[in-house]
Amino acid sequence: MAENYLVTGGAGFIGSHVVDHLISSGKTPVVVDNLSSGKIENLDPRALFYEQDITDQEMMERVFMLHRPTVLFHLAAQISVSRSVREPEEDAMVNIIGSLRLLKIAAKYGLKKVIFSSTGGAIYGDDVKRIPTDEEELPKPLSPYGIAKYATENYLRFFSSELGIKYTVLRYANVYGPRQDPYGEAGVVAIFSERMLHNQEVVIFGDGECVRDYVYVGDVARANLLAIEKCENTVINIGTGIGTSVNELFDIMKPIAGYSREAVHKEPRPGDVKKSILNIERARSLLGWEPSTQLERGIKETIEYFRSGLDSSQ
């Protein structure tokens, strides 16, 4: 039987790169996205697209009935950490209830595997025993967003043991790259790129010594495809194992963007994790994956993407 691939959130930043990788490997994915944060222009026109919300049980059942997907890449989510803090029930409606409805329908229509996009940054919290942090660390998420991702991971274990659906959970570090929303909150590389290219003020919250593990979106998409055949019922960190402070990031980006101004420091944001670096040994050994894009090269590609958008709008 032919494999059919469903990508929820497939018009989003990471999801659209997963779609690209599926298409370039000869597969035709079915994409569901309500375009709340995704954009239709992100999407390869060869994908089959439904503008649809994952919380709409009736419509999602129709998609499953029509296409009988065997593998689900579940990336659809309420993606704002700060919104999850302000509106935890809305976050739970999409990220927990939406995921549960999806999994119930998936079980009914014989789905074989779920590849779930989780979070490494928001799930472990600040109180970790080891940095870089491995998958054995007990998650202590600080935000409703992180709590919802962890809850879904646990529901996947339940659906696996009760109904036999296999899963791979991918816990991402700070993903960056082309198509990231520069007006959101998560994508500091996208935000800095856009502001530097417009010669606008670049704001660093706090002293700029918060450390993150920045992983390129193309590498993340590649990990998703490797997970189709590997790592059943396993949690895998997807990062680089290398920490970069916000100040260091700013210094790398300045000459690439041709930006001459200094950063403006403002009060630190409450709830920001001080240091988040992921141990990726499990991804290397079990998934056969490691990042191939160095930070400087990835930043060049990201800035070029934003620069080309700037040029075409002028």
C-alpha positions in Angstrom: 0.0 0.0 0.0 1.3 3.5 -0.9 2.3 5.7 2.0 0.2 8.9 2.3 1.6 11.8 4.3 -0.4 14.4 6.2 1.3 17.5 7.4 -0.7 19.7 9.9 0.7 23.2 10.1 2.3 22.6 6.7 2.0 26.2 5.5 4.0 27.3 8.6 7.7 28.1 9.0 8.9 24.6 9.9 6.0 22.7 8.3 6.5 24.2 4.8 10.2 23.0 4.9 9.0 19.5 5.8 6.6 19.7 2.8 9.5 20.7 0.6 11.6 17.8 1.7 8.7 15.4 1.2 8.1 16.7 -2.3 11.8 16.6 -3.2 11.9 12.9 -2.1 9.1 12.1 -4.5 6.1 12.2 -2.1 2.9 14.2 -2.4 1.9 15.5 1.0 -1.6 16.5 2.1 -1.4 19.8 4.1 -3.9 21.1 6.7 -3.3 24.6 7.9 -5.8 27.3 9.2 -3.3 30.0 8.1 -3.4 31.6 11.6 0.4 31.8 11.6 1.2 29.9 8.3 1.2 31.6 4.9 -0.1 30.1 1.6 3.0 31.5 -0.2 5.2 29.3 2.0 3.6 26.2 0.4 4.8 24.3 -2.7 1.7 24.3 -5.1 2.3 20.6 -5.7 1.1 19.8 -2.1 -2.6 19.1 -1.7 -3.9 21.9 0.6 -6.9 22.2 3.0 -7.4 25.5 4.8 -8.7 23.9 7.9 -8.5 23.9 11.7 -7.4 20.8 13.5 -10.0 21.4 16.2 -12.8 20.9 13.6 -13.5 17.2 14.1 -15.9 16.8 11.2 -13.6 18.4 8.6 -10.5 16.5 9.9 -12.4 13.3 9.7 -13.2 14.1 6.0 -9.5 14.6 5.3 -8.6 11.3 6.9 -11.5 9.5 5.1 -10.4 10.9 1.7 -6.7 10.4 2.0 -6.1 7.6 4.5 -2.7 9.0 5.6 -0.3 6.4 7.0 2.1 9.0 8.5 1.2 12.2 10.3 3.7 15.1 10.7 1.9 17.0 13.5 3.2 20.6 13.5 0.0 22.6 13.8 0.0 24.5 17.0 -0.7 27.8 18.9 2.9 28.9 18.6 3.1 31.9 20.9 4.6 31.3 24.4 3.5 34.7 25.7 -0.1 34.2 24.3 -0.1 30.8 26.1 0.6 32.7 29.4 -2.1 35.2 28.7 -4.7 32.7 27.4 -3.8 29.3 28.7 -7.3 27.8 27.8 -7.0 28.9 24.2 -3.5 27.4 24.0 -4.8 24.1 25.5 -7.8 24.1 23.0 -5.4 24.0 20.0 -2.3 22.3 21.4 -4.0 19.7 23.7 -7.6 19.2 22.6 -6.8 19.7 18.9 -4.0 17.1 19.1 -6.3 14.7 21.0 -9.1 15.0 18.4 -6.5 14.4 15.7 -5.1 11.3 17.3 -8.6 9.8 17.9 -9.5 10.2 14.2 -6.0 8.9 13.2 -6.6 5.8 15.2 -10.0 5.2 13.6 -8.5 5.4 10.1 -5.5 3.2 10.7 -2.6 5.7 10.9 0.7 3.9 11.4 2.9 6.7 12.8 2.9 10.2 14.2 6.0 12.5 14.0 5.3 15.2 16.6 7.0 18.5 16.7 7.7 19.3 20.4 9.9 21.8 22.1 13.3 21.4 23.7 13.6 25.0 24.8 10.2 25.4 26.6 9.9 21.8 27.9 12.9 21.3 30.1 12.7 24.7 31.9 15.6 26.4 33.7 16.2 24.0 36.5 18.1 21.3 34.6 20.7 18.9 36.0 22.9 18.9 32.8 23.7 21.3 30.0 23.7 20.3 27.2 20.4 18.7 28.3 19.5 15.1 27.3 16.1 13.4 26.9 16.3 11.8 30.3 15.9 15.1 32.0 12.5 15.4 33.7 10.6 18.2 31.9 9.6 21.1 34.1 8.0 23.5 31.6 7.5 27.1 32.7 4.8 28.1 30.2 1.3 26.7 29.3 2.8 26.2 25.8 5.5 23.9 27.1 3.0 22.2 29.4 0.7 21.5 26.4 3.6 20.1 24.3 4.6 17.7 27.2 0.9 16.7 27.7 0.7 15.8 24.0 3.9 13.7 24.3 2.2 11.8 27.2 -1.0 11.3 25.2 1.1 9.9 22.4 2.4 7.2 24.8 -1.2 6.4 25.8 -2.4 6.1 22.1 0.6 4.0 21.3 0.1 1.5 24.2 -3.7 1.4 23.8 -4.2 1.6 20.0 -0.8 0.7 18.5 0.0 4.0 16.8 3.7 4.5 16.7 5.3 7.9 17.3 8.5 9.8 17.3 8.7 13.0 19.4 11.2 15.6 18.1 12.1 18.2 20.7 13.5 21.2 18.8 16.0 23.7 20.0 15.6 27.3 18.7 14.8 26.8 15.0 15.7 29.6 12.6 15.8 30.1 8.8 13.9 31.4 5.8 10.2 31.9 6.1 10.3 32.5 9.9 7.9 35.2 11.0 9.9 38.3 11.9 6.9 39.8 13.7 6.4 36.9 16.1 8.3 36.4 19.4 10.2 33.2 19.0 12.4 33.9 16.0 15.2 36.2 17.2 17.2 35.6 14.0 14.2 36.6 11.9 13.4 39.6 14.0 17.1 40.8 14.0 17.3 40.2 10.2 14.3 42.2 9.4 15.2 45.1 11.7 18.8 45.2 10.6 17.9 45.3 6.9 15.5 48.2 7.5 18.2 49.9 9.6 15.9 49.9 12.6 16.7 49.7 16.3 17.5 46.2 17.4 16.4 45.4 21.0 18.2 42.9 23.3 16.3 42.1 26.4 18.4 42.0 29.6 22.2 41.7 29.3 22.2 39.6 26.2 23.8 36.7 27.9 20.8 34.3 27.5 22.2 31.3 25.7 20.3 29.3 23.0 21.0 26.4 20.7 20.2 27.6 17.2 19.3 24.9 14.7 18.7 25.5 11.0 15.2 24.7 9.6 16.4 22.6 6.7 18.2 20.3 9.2 15.0 20.1 11.3 13.0 19.1 8.2 15.5 16.4 7.3 15.2 15.0 10.9 11.4 14.7 10.3 11.9 12.6 7.2 14.4 10.3 8.8 11.8 9.7 11.6 9.4 8.1 9.1 11.3 4.8 9.3 13.3 5.2 12.6 13.0 5.8 16.3 9.7 4.3 17.1 8.1 5.4 20.4 11.1 7.6 21.2 11.8 11.2 22.2 14.7 12.8 20.3 16.3 16.2 20.8 17.0 18.1 17.6 19.6 20.9 18.0 23.3 21.4 17.6 24.7 21.0 21.1 26.3 24.4 20.8 25.2 27.4 22.8 25.2 31.0 21.4 24.4 34.1 23.5 22.1 36.8 22.1 25.1 39.2 22.1 27.2 36.7 20.1 24.3 36.2 17.7 24.0 40.0 17.2 27.8 40.3 16.5 27.6 37.5 13.9 24.6 39.0 12.1 25.8 42.7 12.0 28.4 42.4 9.2 26.3 39.9 7.2 23.3 42.3 7.2 25.6 45.4 6.8 24.2 46.9 10.0 26.3 49.5 11.8 24.2 50.5 14.8 24.6 49.1 18.3 21.9 47.1 20.0 19.6 48.7 22.5 19.2 46.8 25.8 15.9 46.8 27.6 14.5 45.1 30.7 14.7 41.3 30.7 11.4 39.5 29.9 9.9 37.5 32.7 10.0 33.7 32.1 12.9 33.7 29.6 15.0 30.6 30.2 18.7 31.6 30.9 20.5 28.8 29.2 19.1 26.2 26.8 21.4 23.8 24.9 20.3 20.3 23.8 22.4 17.1 23.9 21.9 15.5 20.4 23.7 12.2 20.9 20.5 10.2 20.7 19.7 11.8 17.3 23.1 10.8 16.1 23.0 7.2 17.2 19.3 6.3 16.7 18.1 8.7 13.9 21.4 8.9 12.0 21.0 12.6 12.0 23.2 15.6 12.9 23.1 19.2 11.9 24.9 20.0 8.6 24.4 23.8 8.5 26.8 25.9 10.5 25.3 29.0 12.3 27.1 31.6 10.1 26.0 29.9 6.9 22.4 29.5 8.1 22.3 33.1 9.1 23.6 34.2 5.7 20.8 32.2 4.0 18.2 33.6 6.3 19.3 37.2 5.8 19.4 36.6 2.0 15.8 35.4 2.2 14.7 38.6 4.0 16.8 40.7 1.7 15.2 39.2 -1.4 11.8 40.0 0.0 12.9 43.5 0.6 14.2 43.9 -2.9 11.0 42.5 -4.5 8.8 44.9 -2.5 10.7 48.0 -3.6 
